[in-house]
Amino acid sequence: MAQTSEHRHGPGNPETRKNVLNQLRRIEGQIRGLQRMVGEDRYCPDILVQVSAVHEALRKVSQVLLRNHLSHCVTSAIQSGDEHRAQSIYDELSDLFNKYAR
């Protein structure tokens, strides 16, 4: 169960949002590089090294977003005293962890 829209927000801290956007732009460039490598019929292990780099970069973005979510959204829901809101955030976290544990 997701939080109601009145309690949903993204990486609201301008510095966090800026950093995440910069990381995603770098990843976008890496993806374009991968497309070029495939188009140029480059050696598969070289391409796979770059795929691994993209995975790691995305993992770092996920880590920043999760930390932000825990620091702000989850903390706010728990401290709100609203049992329904807290339960909703617990369900949301459980779903997130199950998706990423695969």
N, C-alpha and C positions, 0 to 999 in steps of 0.2 A: 504494500500500500504506500503510495507516494504522499508527500506532504501536500497540503492545500496550497494553492497558488499564492496566497497571501504570505506564506512563510518560505517560499522558494526564491532562491537567488543564486547567482553564480559567483565566480571569484571577484567579489565586489571591490576588494582592495585594488586601487589603480596600479600599484607596482606589481602585484601578483598577476593581474590581467595582462599587463604589458609584457611581463616575462613569459607567460604562457603563449601569448600571441607570437612573440619573437621565436620561441622554440618551435611552434607549429609552422612558422614560415621557413625556418631552417629545414624542418622535416619535409615540407613541400618541395624544397630545392633538392633534397636527397632523393625523393621519389622521382622527380624529373630526371635526375642523374641515373637512377635505375632504369628508367624507360629508355634513355639514350644507350646505356650499356647493353640492354637487350636488343635494341634496334641495330646496334653495331655488331651484334653477335659475339660479344665479349665472352671470355672464359667463365664458365659457370661458377667455379669457386670464388672468383673475384666478385661476381654479382652477389653470391650468397654472403660474402663478408659485408657488403653494403646493406643487404637486407637485414642482417644482424644488427648493424649500426642503427637502422631505422627502428627496429624493435626496441632497442635500448633507449633511444631518444623518446619514443612513445611511452615507454615504461616510466621514464623520468617525469613526463608531463602528467601521467596518471598519478604518480606519487605526490606531485605538487597539488593537484586538484583534490586528491583524497585528504591530504593534510589540511588544506584550506576548509574542506567540507567538515572535517572533524573539529577543527578549531572554532569554526563559526556556526555553521548550521546545526550540527549535532549538539554542541555545547549549549546553544541558545534553546533548542528544543527541550533538552534535559532540565535546564535551569528555569524554564518557563513555568514549571509547576503544573502544566497541562498534561495530564496522564495520556490522553488520546494522542496529543502531538508527540510525546515521548515514545509511545508505542509505535506510532507511525514511522518515526525515524529509526527505531530498532529494526522494524520490518524492512525498511529501505536499505539499511546497512547489511542486513542478512542477505538480501537479494544481490546487492553489489558484491559482497564477498563470494557468494556462490557463483556468480558470473565470472569473476576473475580467478577462481580456484581451479578452473578447468584447464 
